[in-house]
C-alpha cells in the first residue's frame, strides 16, 4: 500500500499514518482522542501494538480518551471513568473492572503531567468539566465515559 495516496487508504490505515507522524517530533506525551473509533478489530490490534511500541521503545506517555473498555483495560495502567464530565472512579484496570476504586481517588506521586480543572467539549456541549488528573512518566492513562446528549431544538 506504500504507493497508495493517503486519502485512498481506509480510516484505520489513515489513523496509523497519523500516529506515525505524531512520533516524528519525538514527543514526551501524546493525547489520543478515541483512536479506536470507526476502525476494524484487526486495525485496533495494530494501533494497540503501535502505542505499546512507542511507549516501550521511545518512552512516550499517552493520555487516551477511549470508549472501548477492552482496549482501555489492555493498554492503560490507570483509568479515570467519567459520566457527563463527573469523575465516577479512578484506579488500575483491575480496580475499575471490579469496581473497587469507585469513590476512592488513588493518588499519584510526582506526576509528569498534572492537569487541573480541565474543560473541553464541542460547541455548547461540555464533555469534560473541572477534571483534575495526574499522569506519571511512561504510563498510559485513559479518560472514559459516555457523553451528555445535546438537547434537540425545534
Secondary structure, 3 states (H helix, E strand, C coil): CCCCCHHHCCHHHHHHHHHHHHHCCCCCEEEEECCCCCCCHHHHHHHHHHHHHHHHHHCCEEEEECCCHHHHHHHCCEEEEEECCEEEEEECHHHHHCCCCECCCCCCCCCCEEEEEEEEEECCEEEEEEEEEEECCCCEEEEECCCCCCCCCC
